[in-house]
C-alpha cells in the first residue's frame, strides 16, 4: 500500500482505478532548484522574478543519466507504536546531470549554469525562501509505501534497478530529455503561446502537476544527442533488453549513508489489524486486514464540498450550511508549512503562496472505508456496494461540529459529535453488520450474499465503540473532516492561537444548529442528510437519500474519459482545442446518440427480443406473400409481375365499387316500394344451389311481374297481358338490373341458375305460376 496519491509516475490514475487513488496525471520531473514560496511578503520570490532571471540566462541542453532506484525516507506515521509491523518509505529514482565541458573551460556547463542562475535570482531580488544550493537531482516515484515483507521489498528493487541497468546500457553518456509535442505555457494563455516542446527545455513548475513556463536551450541537439534522444521512441531498444540481464551497480542504498541490506527482516501480519486503523493517515499506506491483497480508498461518507471540481459530477456544491474558509490560514499567520504537496483540502488556487497542489474543495466526512473495488483482490465491486447501500433504511443524517484539533500525525481536523444513537450511528453499525470483515468470531451477513475482505471495519464493530465521551473509543466510528495534512506551526503559541480562533467559529455553528443540521443545497439533496459513495475523496459516484427515498448516480460510466490534470483550464471552454482533453469536453464532443443510448438500455435480453421479433415479422410477411402468389399467380408470371398486377387490380376494384354503390341505392328503394304494394310481404329466397331455389326464383319473378303490371295499369300504360313472351323478357331484363344493383357478391354460377329458372317459367302461362310454392315473410 501507499499514500492516497499512489504512483506519481507511470501514466497517472483514472477515476475508476481499483485502488481509489487521486485521479492525477503523471507528474514525473527532476527538480534542479527549489524556489519555495512565491509570496514576497513572507520571504518568497514572485513568479515574474523567476521568469526575468531565467530569460537572462543562456544554457545548452543538459543530459540526464539514471543512477538507481532506492527506498527509505518516509515519515512512517504510527510505525513506532505498539502495533509496529511494516515500515513505510518513499521510492525515489536517483539521477545525475551529465557534466560536459566546453573548449578550454574548467567548469562544466551545468556548474556554470547553476552559478549564473543564483546570480540572476539575486539580481531580480529573489527571496530568502529559495534554496541556497541546487537540489540533488531525483524523481519522486511514490510516498508512504508499505511492502508485504522485506523479501518482497528486495524483489521489487531488483526488478526496478534491472530496468535502470537497461537504460544505462542504452544511454552510456546520458540522454537529453524531451519529445515531439506542442503545448502552451502558461496553461491559461490559449493558442498565443503554443510552442514546440522539443528536447532539452527547462520548465518552471508552480507545483508538480502544473507547468507555467518553458525555457528553450540556446542550440539544437547534435547528431549524437539526437540519436540517443530518439532511440527509445524509434523502437530500437529491444536489443538492449535482450543483452542486459544483470545489474552492474550497487542499488542497496537507503536514505543518507545507510545500507538497505542491513535492515531487519519484517513481514506484514494481517492478524495484527484492529478497528482503530480505520482512523488512518492518508499520507501513509494502509495496514490491510486478512485475505485482502490490495488497498483501496473507496468509502461511504457525507459530502461537504462547496466548490468541487470532480469531472464525475453535474454540480460542484453539496452544501451551503458551512463555510470552511474561516478555518484556513492562507496568510500563514499561525502555520509555517505543509508536510506534503497538498495544501488546504477545502480548496487551493493557482498562485497560492505555498505552491501547494491546485486542488479544488474536497471537504467530506468519511464514515465507512470499503477498500478496493477489485473482487479478484478481496474487495467488492462498485455495483455490489450500491446494491447493499440501497438496502439500508437509514434516517436523515444530521451532523453537528464539536471542535478543531491536530491529531498525532499532524493533520488539522474538524471533529463532529459522535452520537451512537443517531441516524449516523445506526448507519455505521448497519454497514459493519452487512459488509464489515470477519473478526473476533463475528461475521457479516446480508440478504444478497455480497462481502469484502478489504473493509477497514470489523463486522462486530458498532457506533458505541467509536470515539466520543459517551463511547468506548476502541472502534472505527469517528465522524471527522480533514482540513490539511501534516501542518507545522511557527510555535506552540501559534498553534494554540490558531485552534482557539477556529473553535470560536465552531461555537458559532453549534449555537446556529443546536440539534445539528442535515446538509444539502437546492440542487443537491434538497431535503438534506444524504449519503454518498466516494471513489476517492475527489470523486462522488453515487448518492443515497435517507428513509429509502431513492438514489441517483452522478456519473454512470459508459466510457472512461482520459485522466486530466486538476490544473486550471484554458479560456474559451470546450471551444478551445486545448481543452478537448478534459472529461467534460471529451464527453460533449463524443456525445452518444439518443438511439444508441436507448438501444444499450434494453440490455442483452431486450436487444435479442427485438431482433427475434423483427426476424419473425419479416419471415411471416414473406410467407403470406408466397402463399398468395402461389394461389393467384398466372402461368409463367414472375413474382414481381404478380405484385404489380395485384396492386393495379386493387386500385381498379376500389374505384368501381364506389361508383356502383351510388347507383344501387335508388333501385333498392324501388324494390322496397314494390314489396309494400304486395301487402307488406317480402319474399325470402331459398339457399343458392338447392333444388327449391329454382322454383322460388321463378315464383319471385312471377310476383315481381305481377307487381309491375299493376303499376302499369295505375299509370295508364299499354296492357301487355295478351303478349305472354314480352313481359317475361321485360321482367328478365328488369330482374338482371335489380339483381346486379342489390348485391355484387353473388357468384356467376348462381346468376346462371337463376337466369335458367326465369326462362323456364316464361314458357308457362302467367296463371300457372300461382300454383308454385311461395315463402313469404312479414316485413
Buried (B, 14 or more C-beta within 10 A) or exposed (E): BBBBBBBBBEEBBBBBBBBBBBBBBBBBBBBBBEBBBBBBEBBBBBBEBBBBBBEEBEBBBBBBBBBBBBBBBBBBBBBEEEBEBBBBBBBBBBBBBBBBEEEEEEEBBBBBBBEBBBEBBEEBEBBEBBEEEBEEBBBBBBBBBBBBBBEEBBEBBEEBBBBBBBBBBBBEEBBBBBEEEEBBBBBBBBEEBEEBBBBBBBBBBBBBBBBBBBBBBEEEBEEEBEEBBBBBEEEEBEEBEEEBEEBEEEBBBBBEEEEBEEBEEBEBEBEBBBBBBBBBBBBBBBBBBBEBBBBBBBBBBBBBBBBBBBBBBEBBBBBEBBEBEEBBBBEBEBBEBBBBBBBBBBBBEBEBBBBBBBBBBBBBBBBBBBBBBBBEBBBBBBEBBBBBBBEBEBBBBBBBBBBBBBBEBBBBBBBBBBBBEBBBBBBBBBBBBBBBBBBEEBEBEBEEEBBBBBBBBBBBBBBBBBBBEEBEBEBBBBBBBBBBBBBEBBEEEBBEBBBEBBBEBBEEBBEEBEEBBBBBBEEBBEEBBBBBBBBBBBBBBBBBBBEEEEBEEBBEEEEEBEBBBBBBBBEEEBEBEBBBBBBBBBBEEEEEEEEEEEBEEEEEEEEEEEEEEEEEEEEEEEEEBEEEBEEEBEEEEEEEEBBEBBEEEEEEEEEEEEEEEEEBEEBEEEBEEBBEEBEEBBBEBBEBEEEEBBBBBBBBBBBBBBBBBEBBEEEEEEEBEEEEEEBBEBBBEBBBEBBBBEEEEEEEEBBEBBBEBBEEBBEBEBEEBEEBEBEBEEE
